[in-house]
Amino acid sequence: MSLTRKKDVSAMIAASKRNSGLARNLGAMDLTFLGIGAIIGTGIFVLTGTGALTAGPGLIVSFILSAIACGLAALAYAEFASTIPVSGSVYTYTYATMGEIFAWIIGWNLILEYGLASSAVAAGWSGYFQSLLAGFNIHVPTALSAAPGAVEGAKTYFNLPAFLILFAITALLSMGIKETKRVNNIMVVIKVAVVILFIVVGVGYVEPSNWTPFTPFGWGGVFSGAAIVFFAYIGFDAVTSAAEEVRDPQKNLPRGIIGSLAVCTVLYVIVAAIMTGIVPYQQFAGVDHPVSLAIQMAGQSWVAGFIDLGAILGITTVILVMTYGMVRLAFAISRDGMFPKVFSEVHPKYQTPFKATWMIGLGSSLVAGFVPLDVIANLVNMGTLAAFVLISVAVLILRKTQPDLPRAFKCPGMPYVPIAAIAACLFLMFNLKLETWIAFGIWLAMGLVLYFTFARKSSNLHPGNMPAAELAASKEEQ
């Protein structure tokens, strides 16, 4: 009945190999593309403008600070992914090291991250898509163009484009990981090419005077900017959710995690530098397409059209990977008995959690359709940072408790790198607004109520649910 009962690592790995039913179709390159697909999207195409208003040209440093926090956590993720290649990401790793209650809390936080990120990004996608349609003189009826109350002075009732894109992605995910990876890889190639096009064309129009003053709001503005643009890096952790669909996961998972984060960091910093070098940061106020605005200000409007296309594709892949991550997380929690079993049922033909995909996809679609973007976006960073703190704590614990466990990748600089990751993530958390902390506390309280009323008793590790032999072994171990 202990709140800190743990899952045996060897048993977890054996069970995933024996019972998952998921098809292993992903290699290192696919994982890197999956990570890039999750990372490059709303952050680079939308949040760069918001970040510039907070940090000024110091946004460049904001991206670097966020990348450092993510990079430190990524090393911990890479060690766990190579050691415990099982679906569920940090939820699974925490279950093996810190115990069930901590695993439940972080799983609940990840649901917040993946679920709300999918809905929030879909709402952002809707704005870009409607802008593209307007270029062809096609307009979505106002009533169906946004969530209720999302547009001041307009009567809006439902965000139909946001609902439809999530519906389409849900259908794709339900059909199989092989089909999903093909679509994702194609869109990633296109959007990275668009970002590179912006860099190549825009670099010649940079005015260094626009970088002065570099930190108009002081270092406080830079730190706040880092907390804002942290959203831009969310998604690389979703790579670990694919553990049971990866060929040679011990080697390929660390490569996918670190590779995708490295590529995106370089692109983010360069784009931020060029963007703020072309346009004075003050001019990004109220702009939801800052990258295309910068290239338009440079007089290269023909490139702006490609930027908008890249933004639409970029945001699409973010929705895809976030929804994928949430489904695989629910799959892992259900397999452990703490979610209804329907979430871990695998379709015999498609080899996917078919029912779970549709249940979660439709739920996210309705949230995106009815809830305004600013309401659903605020909590995503908090849930992710909390996950990064726990993964860094967990890697320290596993090194101490099971030092001889086979590790294909080891986090360097132990214990200093995980400690630095914890400090960096906590620092960013304390730069978030008070109302975000309050909302996060409410979400956490809801999760704890659900745990004590349902999940704790239905868990596979509950004595009443364990076979006699396993129960005896568990008691002896304790």
C-alpha positions as CSV (number, residue, x, y, z in Angstrom):
1,M,0.0,0.0,0.0
2,S,3.1,2.2,0.1
3,L,2.9,5.4,-1.9
4,T,6.5,4.9,-3.0
5,R,6.1,1.4,-4.4
6,K,8.3,1.0,-7.4
7,K,8.4,-1.0,-10.6
8,D,11.3,-3.4,-11.3
9,V,13.4,-2.1,-14.2
10,S,14.2,-5.6,-15.6
11,A,10.5,-6.6,-15.4
12,M,9.4,-3.4,-17.2
13,I,11.8,-3.9,-20.1
14,A,10.9,-7.6,-20.4
15,A,7.1,-6.8,-20.3
16,S,7.5,-4.1,-23.0
17,K,9.3,-6.6,-25.3
18,R,6.8,-9.3,-24.7
19,N,3.4,-7.6,-24.5
20,S,3.4,-4.1,-26.1
21,G,2.1,-5.2,-29.5
22,L,3.5,-1.9,-31.0
23,A,5.5,-2.1,-34.2
24,R,9.2,-1.1,-34.1
25,N,9.5,1.1,-37.2
26,L,11.6,4.1,-36.0
27,G,15.4,4.7,-36.4
28,A,17.7,7.4,-35.2
29,M,16.9,9.7,-38.1
30,D,13.2,9.2,-37.6
31,L,13.5,10.1,-33.9
32,T,15.5,13.2,-34.7
33,F,12.8,14.3,-37.2
34,L,10.2,13.5,-34.6
35,G,11.9,15.8,-32.2
36,I,12.4,18.6,-34.7
37,G,8.8,18.1,-35.7
38,A,7.7,18.7,-32.1
39,I,10.1,21.6,-31.4
40,I,10.1,23.8,-34.5
41,G,6.6,25.3,-34.7
42,T,4.8,27.8,-32.6
43,G,7.9,28.8,-30.7
44,I,9.9,30.0,-33.7
45,F,7.0,31.3,-35.8
46,V,4.8,32.9,-33.1
47,L,6.5,33.3,-29.7
48,T,9.6,35.0,-31.1
49,G,7.6,38.2,-31.3
50,T,6.2,37.9,-27.8
51,G,9.7,37.1,-26.5
52,A,11.2,40.1,-28.3
53,L,8.8,42.5,-26.6
54,T,9.9,41.1,-23.2
55,A,13.6,40.8,-23.8
56,G,14.4,43.1,-26.8
57,P,17.4,41.9,-28.8
58,G,18.4,40.0,-25.7
59,L,15.9,37.4,-26.9
60,I,19.0,35.7,-28.4
61,V,20.3,35.1,-24.9
62,S,16.8,34.1,-23.8
63,F,16.9,31.3,-26.3
64,I,20.3,30.2,-25.2
65,L,19.3,30.1,-21.5
66,S,16.2,28.1,-22.3
67,A,18.3,25.7,-24.4
68,I,20.8,25.3,-21.6
69,A,18.0,24.3,-19.2
70,C,16.6,21.9,-21.8
71,G,20.0,20.5,-22.8
72,L,20.9,19.7,-19.2
73,A,17.6,17.9,-18.7
74,A,18.0,16.2,-22.2
75,L,21.2,14.5,-21.0
76,A,19.2,12.9,-18.1
77,Y,16.5,11.9,-20.5
78,A,19.0,10.3,-22.8
79,E,20.5,8.2,-20.0
80,F,17.0,7.0,-18.9
81,A,15.9,6.4,-22.5
82,S,19.0,4.1,-23.1
83,T,18.5,2.3,-19.8
84,I,14.7,1.9,-19.7
85,P,13.5,1.9,-23.3
86,V,9.8,1.7,-22.3
87,S,6.8,3.9,-23.3
88,G,5.8,6.6,-20.9
89,S,8.8,8.9,-20.9
90,V,9.6,10.5,-17.5
91,Y,6.4,8.9,-16.0
92,T,8.0,5.5,-16.5
93,Y,11.4,6.6,-15.3
94,T,10.0,8.1,-12.1
95,Y,8.0,5.0,-11.4
96,A,11.2,2.9,-11.4
97,T,13.2,5.3,-9.2
98,M,11.0,7.5,-6.9
99,G,7.8,5.5,-6.6
100,E,4.2,5.4,-7.7
101,I,2.9,8.7,-6.2
102,F,5.7,10.7,-7.9
103,A,5.1,8.8,-11.2
104,W,1.4,9.6,-11.0
105,I,2.1,13.3,-10.3
106,I,4.5,13.6,-13.2
107,G,2.2,11.6,-15.5
108,W,-0.6,14.0,-14.6
109,N,1.7,16.9,-15.4
110,L,2.7,15.5,-18.7
111,I,-1.0,15.1,-19.7
112,L,-1.3,18.8,-19.0
113,E,1.7,19.5,-21.2
114,Y,0.9,17.3,-24.1
115,G,-2.9,17.7,-24.1
116,L,-2.9,21.5,-23.7
117,A,0.0,22.0,-26.0
118,S,-1.9,20.1,-28.7
119,S,-5.0,22.2,-28.3
120,A,-3.0,25.5,-27.9
121,V,-0.9,24.9,-31.0
122,A,-4.0,23.9,-33.0
123,A,-5.6,27.2,-32.1
124,G,-2.4,29.0,-33.3
125,W,-2.5,26.8,-36.5
126,S,-6.0,28.0,-37.1
127,G,-4.9,31.7,-37.2
128,Y,-2.1,31.0,-39.8
129,F,-4.4,28.8,-41.9
130,Q,-7.2,31.4,-42.0
131,S,-4.6,34.0,-43.0
132,L,-3.5,31.8,-45.9
133,L,-7.1,31.3,-47.0
134,A,-7.7,35.0,-46.9
135,G,-4.9,35.4,-49.4
136,F,-7.2,33.5,-51.8
137,N,-10.2,35.5,-50.7
138,I,-11.6,32.6,-48.8
139,H,-13.0,33.3,-45.3
140,V,-14.2,31.1,-42.5
141,P,-17.5,32.3,-41.1
142,T,-16.8,34.5,-38.1
143,A,-18.9,32.3,-35.8
144,L,-16.7,29.3,-36.6
145,S,-13.4,31.1,-36.8
146,A,-12.4,31.1,-33.1
147,A,-13.4,29.9,-29.6
148,P,-16.1,31.8,-27.6
149,G,-14.7,35.2,-26.4
150,A,-11.4,34.8,-28.2
151,V,-11.9,37.8,-30.5
152,E,-12.9,41.0,-28.9
153,G,-16.0,42.6,-30.5
154,A,-16.9,39.5,-32.5
155,K,-19.4,36.8,-31.9
156,T,-17.4,33.6,-32.1
157,Y,-18.7,30.2,-31.0
158,F,-16.3,27.5,-32.2
159,N,-12.8,27.3,-33.7
160,L,-13.6,24.9,-36.6
161,P,-10.2,24.9,-38.3
162,A,-8.5,24.0,-35.0
163,F,-11.0,21.2,-34.5
164,L,-10.5,19.8,-38.0
165,I,-6.7,19.8,-38.0
166,L,-6.7,17.8,-34.7
167,F,-9.3,15.5,-36.1
168,A,-7.2,14.8,-39.3
169,I,-4.0,14.2,-37.2
170,T,-5.9,11.8,-34.9
171,A,-7.0,9.8,-38.0
172,L,-3.4,9.7,-39.2
173,L,-2.0,8.6,-35.8
174,S,-4.6,5.9,-35.5
175,M,-3.5,4.3,-38.8
176,G,0.0,3.5,-37.6
177,I,3.5,4.8,-36.8
178,K,4.9,4.0,-40.2
179,E,2.4,6.2,-42.0
180,T,2.8,8.9,-39.3
181,K,6.6,9.0,-39.6
182,R,6.4,9.4,-43.4
183,V,4.1,12.4,-43.2
184,N,6.1,14.0,-40.3
185,N,9.5,13.5,-42.1
186,I,8.2,15.2,-45.2
187,M,6.8,18.2,-43.4
188,V,10.0,18.6,-41.2
189,V,12.2,18.7,-44.3
190,I,10.0,21.4,-45.8
191,K,9.8,23.6,-42.7
192,V,13.5,23.4,-42.0
193,A,14.1,24.4,-45.6
194,V,11.8,27.4,-45.0
195,V,13.7,28.4,-41.9
196,I,17.0,28.2,-43.7
197,L,15.6,30.2,-46.6
198,F,14.7,33.0,-44.1
199,I,18.2,32.9,-42.7
200,V,19.9,33.0,-46.1
201,V,17.7,35.9,-47.4
202,G,17.3,37.8,-44.2
203,V,21.0,38.0,-43.1
204,G,21.8,40.6,-45.7
205,Y,19.1,43.0,-44.3
206,V,20.3,43.0,-40.7
207,E,20.9,46.5,-39.2
208,P,23.3,46.1,-36.2
209,S,21.8,49.4,-34.8
210,N,18.6,47.5,-34.1
211,W,20.5,45.4,-31.5
212,T,21.1,48.6,-29.4
213,P,20.3,48.6,-26.6
214,F,20.7,44.9,-26.4
215,T,18.8,44.4,-23.1
216,P,16.4,47.4,-23.0
217,F,14.5,45.8,-20.0
218,G,17.6,44.6,-18.2
219,W,18.5,41.0,-17.4
220,G,15.1,40.6,-15.7
221,G,13.6,41.0,-19.2
222,V,16.0,38.4,-20.6
223,F,15.1,35.9,-17.9
224,S,11.4,36.5,-18.3
225,G,11.9,36.1,-22.1
226,A,13.6,32.8,-21.4
227,A,10.6,31.6,-19.4
228,I,8.3,32.6,-22.3
229,V,10.3,31.1,-25.2
230,F,10.9,27.9,-23.2
231,F,7.7,26.8,-24.8
232,A,9.7,26.8,-28.1
233,Y,11.7,23.8,-26.9
234,I,8.8,21.7,-25.6
235,G,8.5,18.5,-27.4
236,F,12.0,16.8,-27.5
237,D,10.9,14.8,-24.5
238,A,8.1,13.3,-26.6
239,V,10.7,11.4,-28.4
240,T,11.1,9.1,-25.4
241,S,7.4,8.2,-25.7
242,A,8.3,6.3,-28.8
243,A,10.6,3.9,-26.9
244,E,8.6,0.7,-27.8
245,E,8.4,1.6,-31.5
246,V,12.2,2.2,-31.9
247,R,14.7,-0.2,-33.4
248,D,17.7,-0.5,-31.1
249,P,16.3,2.0,-28.6
250,Q,19.3,2.0,-26.3
251,K,21.4,3.7,-29.0
252,N,18.8,5.5,-31.1
253,L,16.8,7.2,-28.4
254,P,19.7,9.3,-27.0
255,R,20.7,10.2,-30.6
256,G,17.2,11.4,-31.4
257,I,16.9,13.4,-28.2
258,I,20.2,15.2,-28.3
259,G,20.3,15.6,-32.1
260,S,16.9,17.2,-32.4
261,L,17.5,19.7,-29.6
262,A,20.9,20.7,-31.0
263,V,19.6,21.4,-34.5
264,C,16.7,23.4,-33.2
265,T,18.8,25.5,-30.8
266,V,21.1,26.6,-33.5
267,L,18.2,27.5,-35.8
268,Y,16.4,29.4,-33.0
269,V,19.4,31.5,-32.0
270,I,20.2,32.5,-35.6
271,V,16.5,33.3,-36.5
272,A,16.2,35.4,-33.3
273,A,19.3,37.4,-34.1
274,I,18.3,38.0,-37.7
275,M,14.7,38.9,-36.9
276,T,15.6,41.4,-34.2
277,G,18.3,42.8,-36.5
278,I,15.9,43.5,-39.3
279,V,13.0,44.8,-37.3
280,P,13.2,47.0,-34.1
281,Y,11.7,44.9,-31.3
282,Q,9.0,47.4,-30.5
283,Q,7.3,46.7,-33.9
284,F,6.4,43.1,-32.9
285,A,3.6,44.3,-30.6
286,G,0.3,42.6,-31.6
287,V,2.0,40.6,-34.3
288,D,1.3,36.8,-34.5
289,H,3.6,36.2,-37.5
290,P,6.9,37.9,-36.5
291,V,9.2,35.9,-38.8
292,S,7.2,36.6,-42.0
293,L,6.8,40.3,-40.8
294,A,10.6,40.6,-40.6
295,I,11.1,39.3,-44.1
296,Q,8.3,41.6,-45.4
297,M,10.1,44.6,-43.7
298,A,13.2,43.5,-45.6
299,G,11.3,44.0,-48.9
300,Q,11.3,40.3,-49.7
301,S,7.5,39.6,-49.7
302,W,7.9,36.6,-52.0
303,V,9.7,34.8,-49.1
304,A,6.9,35.7,-46.7
305,G,4.6,33.4,-48.5
306,F,7.0,30.5,-48.0
307,I,7.4,31.5,-44.3
308,D,3.6,31.2,-43.8
309,L,3.6,27.8,-45.5
310,G,6.5,26.7,-43.3
311,A,4.6,28.0,-40.2
312,I,1.5,26.0,-41.1
313,L,3.5,22.8,-41.7
314,G,5.7,23.4,-38.7
315,I,2.8,23.9,-36.3
316,T,1.1,20.8,-37.9
317,T,4.0,18.6,-36.9
318,V,4.0,20.0,-33.4
319,I,0.3,19.0,-33.0
320,L,1.1,15.6,-34.4
321,V,4.0,14.8,-32.0
322,M,2.3,16.2,-29.0
323,T,-0.9,14.2,-29.6
324,Y,1.3,11.1,-30.2
325,G,3.1,11.7,-27.0
326,M,-0.1,12.0,-25.0
327,V,-1.5,8.8,-26.4
328,R,1.6,6.8,-25.6
329,L,1.7,8.3,-22.1
330,A,-1.9,7.2,-21.5
331,F,-1.0,3.8,-23.0
332,A,1.8,3.4,-20.4
333,I,-0.3,4.6,-17.4
334,S,-3.2,2.3,-18.5
335,R,-0.9,-0.7,-18.8
336,D,0.1,0.0,-15.2
337,G,-3.6,-0.2,-14.2
338,M,-4.0,3.4,-13.2
339,F,-6.0,4.4,-16.3
340,P,-8.9,2.4,-17.7
341,K,-7.7,-0.6,-19.7
342,V,-9.2,0.8,-22.9
343,F,-6.3,3.2,-23.2
344,S,-3.8,0.3,-23.5
345,E,-5.7,-1.8,-26.1
346,V,-3.7,-2.2,-29.3
347,H,-5.5,-2.6,-32.6
348,P,-4.6,-5.9,-34.2
349,K,-4.3,-4.5,-37.7
350,Y,-2.8,-1.0,-37.2
351,Q,-0.7,-1.9,-34.1
352,T,-1.6,1.4,-32.4
353,P,-3.7,2.2,-29.3
354,F,-6.6,2.9,-31.7
355,K,-9.4,3.6,-29.2
356,A,-7.1,5.7,-27.0
357,T,-6.0,7.8,-30.0
358,W,-9.5,8.7,-31.0
359,M,-10.7,9.4,-27.4
360,I,-7.7,11.7,-26.7
361,G,-7.7,13.2,-30.2
362,L,-11.4,14.1,-30.1
363,G,-11.0,15.5,-26.5
364,S,-8.1,17.8,-27.6
365,S,-10.1,18.8,-30.7
366,L,-13.0,20.0,-28.6
367,V,-10.8,21.9,-26.2
368,A,-9.1,23.6,-29.2
369,G,-12.5,24.4,-30.6
370,F,-14.2,25.9,-27.5
371,V,-11.4,27.3,-25.3
372,P,-9.4,30.4,-26.2
373,L,-5.7,30.1,-26.9
374,D,-4.5,32.3,-24.1
375,V,-6.4,30.3,-21.5
376,I,-4.9,26.9,-22.5
377,A,-1.4,28.0,-23.2
378,N,-0.3,29.3,-19.8
379,L,0.1,26.0,-18.0
380,V,2.2,24.1,-20.6
381,N,5.5,25.5,-19.5
382,M,4.9,24.8,-15.8
383,G,4.1,21.1,-16.4
384,T,7.1,20.7,-18.6
385,L,9.6,22.3,-16.2
386,A,8.2,20.2,-13.4
387,A,8.8,17.1,-15.5
388,F,12.4,18.2,-16.2
389,V,13.1,18.7,-12.5
390,L,11.9,15.2,-11.6
391,I,13.8,13.5,-14.4
392,S,17.0,15.1,-13.2
393,V,16.2,14.0,-9.6
394,A,15.4,10.5,-10.8
395,V,18.6,10.0,-12.8
396,L,20.6,10.9,-9.6
397,I,18.5,8.3,-7.6
398,L,18.9,5.5,-10.2
399,R,22.7,6.0,-10.3
400,K,22.8,5.6,-6.5
401,T,20.4,2.7,-6.1
402,Q,21.3,0.7,-9.3
403,P,24.8,1.7,-10.3
404,D,25.4,-1.6,-12.2
405,L,22.4,-1.3,-14.4
406,P,23.5,-1.5,-18.1
407,R,23.5,2.0,-19.6
408,A,24.2,2.5,-23.3
409,F,24.4,6.3,-22.7
410,K,25.6,7.9,-19.4
411,C,24.8,11.5,-18.5
412,P,28.2,13.2,-18.2
413,G,29.3,15.3,-15.2
414,M,27.5,13.4,-12.6
415,P,26.1,14.7,-10.2
416,Y,26.7,18.3,-11.3
417,V,24.8,18.2,-14.6
418,P,21.5,17.0,-13.2
419,I,21.8,19.4,-10.2
420,A,22.4,22.2,-12.7
421,A,19.3,21.1,-14.7
422,I,17.2,21.2,-11.5
423,A,18.5,24.7,-10.6
424,A,17.9,26.0,-14.2
425,C,14.4,24.6,-14.4
426,L,13.4,25.9,-11.0
427,F,14.8,29.3,-11.9
428,L,12.6,29.4,-15.0
429,M,9.6,28.2,-13.0
430,F,9.9,31.1,-10.6
431,N,9.9,33.5,-13.5
432,L,6.4,32.4,-14.5
433,K,3.3,34.4,-13.3
434,L,1.6,33.8,-10.0
435,E,-1.7,32.9,-11.7
436,T,0.1,30.1,-13.6
437,W,1.3,28.7,-10.2
438,I,-2.3,28.9,-8.8
439,A,-3.8,27.1,-11.9
440,F,-1.0,24.5,-11.7
441,G,-1.8,23.9,-8.0
442,I,-5.5,23.3,-8.9
443,W,-4.6,20.8,-11.6
444,L,-2.2,19.0,-9.2
445,A,-5.0,18.8,-6.5
446,M,-7.4,17.3,-9.1
447,G,-4.8,14.7,-10.0
448,L,-4.2,13.7,-6.3
449,V,-7.9,13.3,-5.8
450,L,-8.1,11.0,-8.8
451,Y,-5.1,9.0,-7.5
452,F,-6.5,8.4,-4.1
453,T,-10.0,7.6,-5.3
454,F,-9.1,5.4,-8.3
455,A,-5.6,5.0,-9.5
456,R,-4.0,3.8,-6.2
457,K,-6.5,1.0,-5.8
458,S,-6.5,-0.1,-9.5
459,S,-2.7,0.0,-9.8
460,N,-1.1,-3.3,-10.9
461,L,1.2,-2.9,-7.8
462,H,-1.7,-2.8,-5.4
463,P,-1.6,-6.0,-3.2
464,G,-5.1,-6.9,-4.2
465,N,-4.2,-6.8,-7.9
466,M,-0.9,-8.7,-7.8
467,P,-0.6,-12.5,-8.2
468,A,0.4,-14.3,-5.0
469,A,4.0,-15.0,-6.3
470,E,4.6,-11.4,-7.2
471,L,3.1,-10.1,-4.0
472,A,5.4,-12.4,-1.9
473,A,8.4,-11.2,-4.0
474,S,7.4,-7.6,-3.5
475,K,7.1,-7.9,0.2
476,E,10.4,-9.7,0.4
477,E,12.1,-6.9,-1.6
478,Q,10.5,-4.2,0.7
